[in-house]
Amino acid sequence: MTNFIPPDVKNFVTWDYLVFAALFLISSGIGVFFAVKDRKKTTSGDFLVGGRQMTCGPVALSLTASFMSAVTVLGTPAEVYRHGSAFILFFIAYTFVIIFTSELFLPVFYRSGITSTYEYLELRFNKPVRIAATLIYIVQTILYTGVVVYAPALALNQVTGFNLWGSVFATGIVCTFYCTLGGLKAVVWTDAFQLVVMLTGFLTVLIQGTLKNGGFTNIWENAGNGSRLTIFDFDLDPLRRHTFWTIAVGGTFTWLGIYGVNQSTIQRCISCKTELHAKLALYLNLVGLWAILVCAVLCGLVMYSHFRSCDPWTAGFISAPDQLMPYFVMIIFSSTPGLPGLFVACAFSGTLSTVAASINALATVTSEDLVKNCFPDLSERVSTWISKGLCIVFGVICTSMAVAASLMGGVVQGACGGLLTGITLAFWVGIGAFVYPAPSSKSLPLHLSTAGCIANNTETVATMMPTVPPIRPHLADTWYSLSYLYYSAVGCLGCIMAGLLISFVTGPNKGEDIKPMLIRPICNVFCFWSHKCKTFWWCGVDQEDNKAFHEEFSNEQLKDLSEKADANNILKNGLNRAVHSHLPGYNPCEKSYTNPSVERESHF
């Protein structure tokens, strides 16, 4: 076997910087375009939710781009390279998540006419729960955004020589610029453009990598010989990193938190002009998630085929697994100036879309949940300017958080009690896993060879000395070794169980006291054929979609009922058992709901 000599990886050249700069210029230009186009629209609704008149296409592209950050572009191929193709099973988790979001969560948020998802918590429970959830979301999003900006910039800097702090500050400045100027419309359309860049970058790497490694058949054969094609592992052990169950079940819980109740997702869904458009956006987004997932997994297999005899990480050519992808790109495009810049633009497209969505969402929840609660009589013009100011503030904070990330080592009574319990459990297992990493027997990294590498003659082999194994507490090999995909499940189930127990102790709510539009039991998806099952699982709450109600009354009776029922009483007391044609915002022509808050905003 011919020994593999690590190539002289060159730094960026002028063409690479020009391609990368084009990404930032076009993104900024989109913000300027919408700022000029919508300059006469001065309501906060226009700025924060696009006037609630968006269509499904751009929203779908935006959702896909925002939740496929640079962490995905760099991390997923490296995950497949090290652990195999089981990651492709996330298509199951994505499917369940989109179905649950579109059929359970979205109808509740959309029909209630809210702008912040945490407004629902006040409607369903009370204001302290809403404020607590808002503050937790703000802190979590700022921390996450800082890591999303810094981590890929560091990986790219160490391999390509791309300026670290220049890219960090450029990302923060550009995102803040177009978020502040153009609002949600600029974020959505910029995300759509950035998704095209991401897919183009992935496909370019796939095509060039396949050609460099003897074609797809050869790559597939090498991946099979290296045990990278083993996908289905039905081991029930929750401590194993990736099995069918950890990905399908744990992955569903993880992504449901990202999609089902995340402000960034719901905000773009409720910006759609009808509920039908919002649902279509989610299902089209599912196709986008599948496409990105397939591209990332295939890139991991191509990368393994290229490095199968000389793993650059084990050999010490790079210092971390997230540098594998940029290192690979710099090798295969070493003689093609501009294409490494395209890949970096691909990675930073994920960063820009994620950061912009986060800034917009942070400004929205702060404006709706905190500012308007303290100053309820603000005019629409003042609210809009406050929202723009908040975009600037959070842009600065998120960029500062990226700087702070460089100093880190790693990356109602029942409702309140459940919230605290879920957060405590999730943090407990997460921090424990960080301090005491799971043993390799559970994470199961696959074999990586350095047999084809030429050893560095300046290195000396250390004398093997007996070492004393570190002392590990009992929880280190049990609770702390839980698969990372179960963290969200632990937090969610802990929250639910604690909330139920406290509710039973303090006294549960009566079903007839709960507004039907605030409830959407899971039986609506799985027991849609059985009215008896739905009645049971609705726990005494008037069913919003009781079709039998339509059959019990003639058209004249329904007309009389609609004349007698006051719209305000329908909203307040849930007297209409969800005859769709009588609920606020229902459009019988489109057989879908329009935003009930559009008319309300037009009166301000």
C-alpha positions in Angstrom: 0.0 0.0 0.0 1.3 3.4 -0.9 1.8 5.6 2.1 -0.3 8.7 2.3 1.6 11.9 2.5 -0.4 14.7 4.0 -0.8 17.4 1.3 0.4 20.9 1.7 -3.1 22.4 2.4 -3.1 25.9 1.1 -4.8 28.9 2.6 -7.6 30.9 1.0 -6.7 32.9 -2.1 -8.4 36.0 -3.6 -11.1 34.1 -5.5 -12.1 32.2 -2.3 -12.6 35.5 -0.4 -14.6 37.0 -3.3 -17.0 34.1 -3.4 -17.4 34.3 0.3 -17.9 38.0 0.3 -20.6 37.6 -2.4 -22.7 35.7 0.2 -22.6 38.6 2.6 -23.3 41.2 0.0 -26.3 39.4 -1.5 -27.7 38.7 2.0 -27.4 42.4 2.9 -28.9 43.4 -0.4 -32.0 41.4 0.3 -32.4 43.3 3.6 -32.1 46.6 1.8 -34.6 45.6 -0.8 -37.3 44.7 1.7 -36.6 47.8 3.7 -37.2 50.0 0.7 -40.2 47.9 -0.6 -42.0 47.9 2.7 -41.0 51.4 3.9 -44.6 52.5 4.2 -45.6 49.6 6.4 -45.0 50.7 9.9 -46.8 48.1 12.1 -44.9 45.7 14.3 -46.9 42.9 12.7 -45.4 43.8 9.3 -41.9 43.8 10.8 -42.1 40.7 13.0 -44.4 38.4 11.1 -44.4 39.8 7.6 -47.9 41.1 7.8 -49.1 37.5 8.2 -49.3 37.2 4.4 -46.4 35.0 3.5 -46.8 31.9 1.2 -45.6 28.4 1.8 -42.6 28.3 -0.6 -40.2 30.8 0.9 -41.2 29.9 4.4 -40.4 26.2 3.7 -37.0 27.1 2.4 -36.4 29.4 5.3 -37.3 26.7 7.9 -34.9 24.3 6.2 -32.0 26.7 6.1 -32.4 28.0 9.7 -32.3 24.6 11.3 -29.4 23.3 9.2 -26.6 25.4 10.7 -22.9 25.2 10.0 -22.8 22.7 12.8 -24.8 20.4 10.5 -22.6 21.1 7.5 -19.4 20.3 9.4 -20.6 17.9 12.1 -22.9 15.5 10.3 -20.3 14.3 7.7 -17.8 13.9 10.5 -20.3 11.9 12.5 -20.9 9.5 9.6 -17.2 9.3 9.0 -16.6 8.2 12.6 -19.7 6.3 13.5 -21.3 5.1 10.2 -24.5 5.8 8.3 -27.0 5.2 11.1 -27.4 9.0 11.1 -29.7 8.6 8.0 -32.4 7.2 10.3 -33.0 10.8 11.3 -35.4 10.9 8.4 -37.8 9.0 10.6 -37.5 11.5 13.4 -37.9 14.4 11.0 -41.1 12.8 9.6 -42.7 12.3 13.0 -41.7 15.8 14.1 -43.2 17.5 11.0 -46.5 15.5 11.4 -46.8 16.3 15.1 -46.0 20.0 14.5 -48.4 20.5 11.6 -51.3 18.5 13.1 -51.0 19.2 16.8 -49.0 22.3 17.6 -49.5 24.5 14.6 -53.4 24.6 14.7 -53.3 25.8 18.3 -50.8 28.5 17.8 -52.2 29.6 14.4 -55.9 29.8 15.4 -55.2 31.7 18.7 -53.7 34.6 16.7 -50.6 34.9 18.9 -47.3 36.3 17.9 -45.1 34.8 20.6 -45.4 31.1 21.4 -45.1 31.9 25.0 -48.3 34.0 24.9 -50.0 30.6 24.7 -48.7 29.8 28.2 -50.4 32.8 29.6 -53.7 31.8 27.9 -53.4 28.3 29.1 -51.8 28.9 32.6 -50.9 32.3 33.8 -48.4 35.2 33.2 -45.6 34.0 35.5 -45.3 30.8 33.5 -45.1 32.8 30.3 -42.4 35.2 31.6 -40.4 32.3 33.0 -40.4 30.4 29.7 -39.6 33.6 27.8 -36.5 34.3 30.0 -35.3 30.8 29.7 -35.7 30.9 25.9 -33.8 34.2 25.6 -30.8 32.8 27.6 -30.8 29.5 25.8 -31.0 31.1 22.4 -28.2 33.6 23.1 -25.9 30.8 24.3 -26.7 28.6 21.4 -26.3 31.3 18.8 -22.8 32.2 20.2 -21.7 28.6 19.8 -23.2 28.4 16.3 -21.2 31.4 15.2 -17.9 30.6 16.9 -17.5 26.8 16.5 -17.6 26.6 12.7 -15.5 29.8 12.4 -12.8 28.2 14.6 -12.8 24.9 12.6 -12.6 26.7 9.3 -9.9 29.1 10.6 -7.6 26.2 11.8 -7.8 24.4 8.4 -8.2 27.1 5.8 -6.5 30.0 7.4 -9.8 31.9 7.1 -9.7 34.9 9.5 -11.5 33.8 12.7 -12.6 37.1 14.2 -13.2 38.7 10.9 -15.7 36.0 10.0 -17.3 36.1 13.5 -17.9 39.9 13.4 -18.9 39.9 9.8 -21.6 37.3 10.5 -22.9 39.3 13.5 -22.9 42.6 11.6 -24.5 41.3 8.4 -27.3 39.4 10.2 -28.1 42.3 12.4 -28.1 44.6 9.4 -30.7 42.8 7.3 -32.8 41.7 10.3 -33.1 45.3 11.4 -33.8 46.7 8.0 -36.1 44.1 6.5 -37.7 42.3 9.4 -39.1 38.8 8.9 -39.5 39.1 5.2 -35.8 39.8 4.8 -34.9 36.9 7.1 -37.2 34.5 5.1 -36.0 35.4 1.7 -32.3 35.6 2.7 -32.7 32.1 4.2 -34.1 30.9 0.9 -31.1 32.2 -0.9 -28.7 30.7 1.7 -30.3 27.3 1.4 -29.5 27.3 -2.4 -25.9 28.1 -1.5 -25.8 25.3 1.1 -27.1 22.7 -1.4 -24.8 23.9 -4.1 -21.8 23.6 -1.8 -22.8 20.1 -0.7 -23.3 19.0 -4.3 -20.0 20.5 -5.5 -18.2 18.6 -2.7 -20.0 15.4 -3.6 -19.3 15.5 -7.3 -15.6 16.4 -6.9 -15.1 14.0 -4.1 -16.7 11.2 -6.0 -14.6 11.8 -9.1 -11.4 11.9 -7.0 -12.2 8.6 -5.4 -13.0 6.4 -8.4 -16.8 6.8 -8.6 -19.7 6.1 -6.4 -19.5 2.3 -6.8 -15.9 2.4 -5.4 -17.0 4.7 -2.6 -19.9 2.4 -1.6 -17.6 -0.6 -1.6 -15.0 1.1 0.6 -17.7 2.3 3.0 -19.1 -1.3 3.2 -15.6 -2.7 3.9 -15.2 -0.1 6.6 -18.5 -1.0 8.3 -19.9 2.4 7.5 -23.1 1.1 5.9 -24.6 -0.6 9.0 -27.7 1.3 9.6 -30.3 -0.7 11.6 -29.3 -1.5 15.2 -32.3 -2.4 17.3 -30.4 -2.6 20.6 -32.7 -1.1 23.3 -29.8 0.0 25.5 -30.5 3.8 26.1 -26.7 4.3 26.8 -25.7 3.5 23.2 -25.0 6.7 21.2 -26.9 5.8 18.0 -29.4 3.0 17.6 -32.7 2.8 15.8 -34.5 3.7 19.0 -32.2 6.5 20.2 -32.5 8.2 16.8 -36.2 7.4 16.1 -37.5 8.1 19.6 -34.9 10.4 21.1 -34.4 12.3 17.9 -38.1 12.9 17.7 -38.2 14.4 21.2 -35.1 16.5 20.4 -36.4 18.0 17.1 -39.9 18.4 18.4 -38.5 20.9 20.9 -36.9 22.6 17.9 -39.9 22.6 15.7 -43.1 22.1 17.7 -42.8 24.9 20.2 -39.8 26.9 19.1 -40.5 30.6 18.5 -38.4 30.8 15.4 -40.4 28.0 13.7 -43.8 29.0 14.9 -43.2 32.7 14.1 -42.6 31.9 10.4 -45.6 29.5 10.3 -48.0 32.0 11.7 -46.6 34.6 9.2 -48.3 32.5 6.5 -51.6 33.9 5.1 -53.6 30.7 5.9 -53.2 27.6 8.0 -53.1 25.5 4.9 -50.0 27.5 3.6 -48.4 27.0 7.0 -48.9 23.3 6.9 -47.7 23.1 3.3 -44.6 25.0 4.4 -43.8 22.4 7.1 -44.3 19.5 4.7 -42.2 21.1 2.0 -39.6 21.8 4.6 -39.5 18.1 5.4 -38.4 17.4 1.8 -35.6 20.0 2.4 -34.5 18.3 5.6 -34.3 15.0 3.8 -32.2 16.5 1.0 -29.7 18.1 3.4 -29.5 14.9 5.5 -28.8 12.7 2.4 -26.2 15.1 1.1 -24.4 15.3 4.5 -24.4 11.5 4.9 -23.1 10.9 1.4 -20.3 13.5 2.1 -19.3 11.5 5.2 -19.0 8.3 3.1 -17.0 10.1 0.4 -14.7 11.5 3.0 -14.2 8.1 4.6 -13.3 6.5 1.2 -10.7 9.2 0.7 -9.1 8.9 4.2 -9.7 5.2 4.8 -6.0 4.3 5.0 -4.9 7.5 6.8 -7.3 9.2 9.2 -6.0 12.8 9.5 -7.5 13.2 13.0 -5.8 10.2 14.5 -2.6 11.0 12.6 -2.6 14.5 14.1 -2.9 16.5 10.8 -6.0 18.1 12.3 -6.9 18.7 15.9 -10.7 18.0 16.0 -13.3 16.0 14.1 -15.2 19.1 13.0 -12.1 20.0 11.0 -12.4 16.9 8.8 -14.8 18.4 6.3 -12.9 21.6 5.6 -9.6 19.7 5.5 -11.1 17.3 2.9 -12.5 20.2 0.9 -9.1 22.0 0.8 -7.5 18.8 -0.5 -9.9 18.0 -3.3 -10.2 21.6 -4.4 -6.5 22.5 -4.0 -6.1 23.2 -7.7 -9.5 25.0 -8.1 -9.5 28.5 -6.7 -12.9 29.8 -5.7 -14.5 26.4 -4.8 -13.1 26.2 -1.3 -14.7 29.6 -0.9 -18.0 28.2 -2.1 -17.8 25.5 0.6 -17.1 28.1 3.3 -20.0 30.1 2.0 -22.1 26.9 2.3 -21.1 26.5 5.9 -21.6 30.1 6.7 -25.0 30.1 5.0 -26.1 27.8 7.7 -24.6 30.1 10.3 -26.2 33.2 8.8 -29.7 31.7 8.5 -29.6 30.3 12.1 -28.3 33.6 13.6 -30.8 35.8 11.7 -33.7 33.6 12.7 -32.5 33.7 16.3 -32.2 37.5 16.4 -35.6 37.9 14.8 -37.2 35.5 17.3 -35.5 37.1 20.3 -36.7 40.5 19.3 -40.2 39.2 18.9 -40.5 37.4 22.3 -38.9 40.3 24.1 -41.3 42.8 22.4 -44.4 40.7 22.9 -43.8 39.1 26.2 -41.8 41.7 28.1 -42.1 45.2 26.6 -45.8 45.1 25.7 -46.6 43.6 29.1 -44.9 46.5 30.8 -46.1 49.2 28.3 -49.4 48.0 26.9 -50.4 51.3 25.4 -47.5 51.7 23.0 -48.4 52.8 19.4 -47.7 50.6 16.5 -45.0 52.9 15.2 -43.2 53.0 18.5 -43.5 49.2 18.9 -41.9 48.8 15.4 -39.0 51.0 16.3 -38.5 49.1 19.6 -38.5 45.8 17.7 -35.8 47.2 15.4 -33.8 48.4 18.3 -34.1 45.0 19.9 -32.7 43.4 16.7 -29.6 45.6 17.1 -29.3 44.8 20.8 -29.6 41.0 20.3 -27.3 41.1 17.3 -24.6 42.7 19.5 -25.3 40.3 22.4 -25.1 37.2 20.1 -21.9 38.3 18.6 -20.4 39.0 22.0 -21.6 35.6 23.0 -19.5 34.1 20.2 -16.5 35.9 21.6 -17.3 34.5 25.1 -17.6 31.0 23.5 -13.9 31.2 22.7 -13.2 31.2 26.5 -15.3 28.1 27.2 -14.1 24.6 27.4 -16.9 23.0 25.5 -19.6 23.5 23.7 -49.6 27.7 37.1 -48.1 25.6 40.0 -48.1 22.4 37.9 -46.7 24.2 34.9 -44.0 26.0 36.9 -43.0 22.8 38.8 -42.9 20.8 35.6 -40.8 23.4 33.9 -38.2 23.5 36.7 -38.1 19.7 37.0 -37.6 19.2 33.2 -34.8 21.8 33.0 -33.1 20.3 36.1 -33.1 16.8 34.8 -31.9 17.8 31.4 -29.1 19.9 32.8 -28.1 17.2 35.3 -27.6 14.5 32.7 -26.1 16.9 30.2 -23.5 18.4 32.5 -22.8 14.9 34.0 -22.1 13.6 30.5 -19.7 16.5 29.8 -17.7 15.9 33.0 -17.7 12.1 32.7 -17.9 11.2 28.9 -19.5 7.9 28.1 -17.1 5.0 27.6 -16.2 4.0 24.0 -18.1 0.8 24.5 -21.3 2.8 24.4 -20.4 5.5 21.8 -18.9 2.8 19.6 -16.7 4.8 17.2 -15.7 2.7 14.2 -12.1 1.8 13.4 -10.0 4.5 11.8 -6.6 3.5 10.2 -3.3 5.4 10.1 -1.5 2.5 8.4 -1.1 4.5 5.2 0.4 7.6 6.9 4.0 8.5 6.9 5.1 9.0 10.5 6.5 12.3 11.6 10.2 11.6 12.2 10.5 14.3 14.8 8.0 12.6 17.0 9.1 10.1 19.7 7.1 7.2 21.0 6.4 7.6 24.7 7.3 4.7 27.0 4.3 2.8 27.9 3.7 3.3 31.6 1.0 1.7 33.7 -1.7 4.2 34.4 -4.3 4.2 37.1 -7.8 4.5 35.7 -9.6 7.6 36.8 -12.2 7.3 39.6 -15.7 7.4 38.1 -18.9 7.6 40.1 -21.5 4.9 39.6 -23.7 7.4 37.7 -20.9 8.0 35.2 -21.5 4.7 33.5 -25.3 4.8 33.8 -27.2 8.0 34.0 -24.4 10.2 32.6 -23.8 7.8 29.7 -27.3 8.2 28.4 -27.4 8.9 24.7 -27.4 12.6 24.0 -30.5 12.1 21.9 -32.5 11.3 25.0 -31.7 14.6 26.8 -34.8 16.3 25.4 -37.0 13.2 26.2 -35.7 13.3 29.8 -36.6 17.0 30.1 -39.9 16.7 28.4 -41.1 13.6 30.3 -39.8 15.0 33.6 -41.8 18.2 33.0 -45.0 16.3 32.2 -44.8 13.9 35.1 -43.9 16.6 37.7 -46.6 18.9 36.3 -49.3 16.1 36.5 -48.3 15.2 40.1 -48.4 18.8 41.3 -51.7 19.4 39.4 -53.3 16.4 41.1 -52.1 17.6 44.5 -53.2 21.2 44.1 -56.3 20.3 42.1 -56.6 19.8 38.3 -58.5 22.2 36.0 -62.0 21.2 34.9 -62.3 20.4 31.3 -65.2 22.7 30.7 -63.2 25.7 32.0 -60.5 25.3 29.3 -60.9 27.0 25.9 -61.0 24.3 23.2 -58.7 26.2 20.8 -55.9 25.8 23.5 -56.1 22.0 23.4 -54.9 19.6 20.7 -54.5 16.1 22.1 -52.4 13.6 20.2 -55.5 11.5 19.7 -56.4 13.9 16.9 -53.7 12.3 14.9 -54.0 8.6 15.9 -57.7 8.3 16.9 -59.3 10.5 14.3 -61.7 7.7 13.3 -63.1 7.2 16.7 -65.3 9.9 18.3 -65.4 7.8 21.6 -61.6 7.8 21.9 -61.4 11.5 21.1 -64.0 12.3 23.7 -62.1 10.3 26.3 -58.7 11.9 25.6 -60.1 15.4 25.4 -60.8 15.0 29.2 -64.0 17.0 29.3 -62.9 19.8 27.0 -65.3 20.8 24.2 -63.9 19.2 21.0 -63.0 21.8 18.5 -63.3 19.5 15.5 -66.4 17.5 16.4 -67.7 16.6 13.0 -70.8 14.9 14.5 -71.9 18.3 15.5 -72.4 19.2 11.9 -74.6 16.2 11.3 -76.9 16.9 14.2 -78.1 20.2 13.0 -79.7 21.3 9.7 -78.3 24.3 7.9 -81.1 26.4 9.3 -80.3 25.4 12.8 -76.6 26.2 12.2 -77.7 29.6 10.8 -79.8 30.3 13.9 -77.0 29.2 16.2 -74.4 31.5 14.4 -76.8 34.5 14.8 -77.2 33.9 18.5 -73.6 33.1 19.4 -71.5 36.2 19.9 -68.0 35.9 18.5 -66.5 37.2 21.7 -68.3 34.5 23.7 -67.1 31.9 21.3 -63.5 32.9 21.9 -63.9 33.4 25.7 -66.1 30.5 26.7 -65.6 27.9 23.9 -69.4 27.7 23.4 -69.1 26.7 19.8 -67.9 23.1 19.8 -65.6 24.0 17.0 -67.9 24.2 14.1 -65.1 25.4 11.8 -67.3 27.8 9.9 -68.0 29.6 13.1 -64.6 29.9 14.6 -62.7 33.2 14.1 -60.6 33.3 10.9 -62.1 30.3 9.1 -62.3 30.8 5.3 -64.9 28.4 3.9 -63.7 29.0 0.3 -60.2 27.8 1.1 -61.4 25.4 3.8 -58.6 26.8 5.9 -58.0 29.3 8.7 -56.6 32.7 8.1 -54.8 34.6 10.9 -57.4 35.8 13.3 -55.1 38.6 14.4 -54.8 40.2 11.0 -58.1 41.9 11.3 -57.3 42.9 14.9 -54.0 44.5 13.8 -55.7 46.4 11.0 -57.7 48.4 13.6 -54.6 49.7 15.4 
